[in-house]
Amino acid sequence: MTLIALRLCLMTLALAIGTGCGASRPGPAVSSPFSERDAQLFDDGVDLMEDPDALHGQWRIDWERELTQRLDRSDAIVEGEIISTHVDSDPDQRKSYRVVLTVRKVHRGFLERGATEVSLTAREGSLGYGSVASNPERILRLPFVAFMKYVEGPTHPVAHFHLTPPSIALRRALSELAREDKK
């Protein structure tokens, strides 16, 4: 009788642990070290190319290569609308722009539990800072796809990002990504 009770207790404990772990939803996670190439792909910037199908020659080749690399290297890809931009200054008077995107669809990865928005920061000195700093009003209320690559922060992962309008070419690539992810 004691052996049966012990087995039953161990099975119940294993089931409780398994259920508890399965019920928790993962949040943002760093998948790989942030490389020099990642700094170019996830430049904390925005591009406003609404129709990459209109690009020709080397411009088109570069756009397709960067898109493929962003799709491959992103920890999270979300689609939504820019609902606000804020300018902040640190104690050294370096500016940063906070871009808030309301999330309509998660194409890849995970956000914080219950998150309906992501806040992305372009800091002065980042490669893409100028593209955000010169267009804060222009990007408001526009749809974008955010490609995010996480790095370890002091308390949680921090996203470097690149924002791209959801063009027909990008939608084709995201559809292909969804098909590949289902395999």
PyMOL commands that set and color helices and strands:
alter all, ss='L'
color gray80, all
select helices_A, chain A and resi 2-23+36-41+52-54+57-73+129-133+168-182
alter helices_A, ss='H'
color red, helices_A
select strands_A, chain A and resi 45-46+76-89+95-108+117-123+143-151+158-164
alter strands_A, ss='S'
color yellow, strands_A
deselect
rebuild
show_as cartoon
